[in-house]
Structure formats: C-alpha cells, structure tokens
Amino acid sequence: MAKDVTTYTIKEALAARVDDHVEIAVETQDGTKLKLKATPDQLDALVGDLETILDADDAAA
C-alpha cells in the first residue's frame, strides 16, 4: 500500500448488492462515513485474502 493512505478502524459496516456491483457502507470509530463500490470479482479476491489470513490465525492458535 502507498504511504499516503489513511488508516481507519471500522465501527460498523454493511453491504448491499446494487445493480451489477456491491456497495459497502462503512462508519469508522472517528465518525467518518465511506461508501465503497466493488465488482463481484474484486470481492471474491478480497474474501480469498481474508480467509487466508483467518486460516493462518486459526492454525497459529
């Protein structure tokens, strides 16, 4: 990731399918509100990454 990226801690996140994409609404701990739009392929890749991270955490425990 780039150095100039702001890091937020998620307070709440919701997802909804809208036409041909998925929108993820996020509220951060400091009250910042974001809406992310992603294709199903982008989300599949993200889910794969998250599963790999969580599986490694489970294996370490």
N, C-alpha and C positions, 0 to 999 in steps of 0.2 A: 504494500500500500504506500501511497505517497505520504511524505512528511506533513503536508498541509491539510490532512484530514482531521476533522473534529470528532472526538470520541464521545458518545452519549451512553448513558445507562438507561435501559428500557424500563419504563414504569408499566406500560400496557401496550399490547399490540393486537390488532385484529386484521383478518384477511377476508377478502371477498372477490369473487370472480365477476369481472365486468367485461362484457363482450368477449374479445379474444385475448384478454390478459387478466392478471390478478393484481389487485391493489392491496397493499399492506399499509394500514394506518398505524402510526407509532406515536405514543406520547412518552417523552423522556422524563427522568427524575426532576429536571430543572424546568419542566413545563413546555419545552419545545415540542411542536407537533410537526410530523413529517408524513408525507404520503409517498410510498414507493410503488412504481409500476414495474411488473416483470412478466415475461413470457413464461408459459409452462416449462419450456426447455431450460430457462435460466433458473427457475425454482427447483427443477429436478437436479440440476448441478449443485445448487446450494444445499438441498436436502442430503445429497450424497456426501458432501463435505461435512455436514453436521453429524450424520450417522457415523462417519469415520472417527470424528473427534469423540463423540459419546461412547462408541465401542471401545476406543483406546482407554478412556477414563474407567469404564467398567472392568476392563482387563487388568488395569493397574490396581483396582480396589480389592 
